[in-house]
């Protein structure tokens, strides 16, 4: 896989980076960047919580390192950053890197709502 085709890179979102938590559990927003030319897949996952049944939103964000804007976006999966899609915030739970010919081509972010 060299690049994600342009026809699939039709989404946009906001990447929000948080700082450390304070003693009350609040987080300070360090920066927000707009991401364009990304592919977003959202779906609903049914899961059981302690109190009964709950429905959680999940998704994937595909970021092409050569075609998505900006080219120098940095993602972290430890709860330090989140993706905002249509006003709903998703935390990044996993980051996968895909290489082709020894070069980084795309990044896949697993999102939890």
WONORTA-V497809 format. One record per backbone hydrogen bond with DSSP energy under -0.5 kcal/mol. NH is the residue of the N-H (numbers start at 0). CO is the residue of the C=O. Records with the same first field share a line. If there is no record, write none. Layout:
BEGIN
NH=CO  CO
END
This chain:
BEGIN
7=4
8=4  5
9=7
10=37
12=34
13=83
14=32
15=13  81
16=30
17=79
18=27
21=25
24=21
27=19
29=16  27
30=16
32=14
34=12
35=68
36=10
37=10
38=61
39=37
40=59
42=57
44=55
46=44  53
48=46  51
51=48
53=46
55=44
57=42
58=110
59=40
60=108
61=38
62=60  106
63=61
64=62  104
65=104
67=63
68=35
72=69
80=75
81=15
82=89
83=13
84=82  87
87=84
89=82
90=111
91=80
92=90  109
93=109
95=107
97=105
99=102
102=99
104=97
105=97
106=62
107=95
108=60  106
109=93
110=58  108
111=90
112=56
END
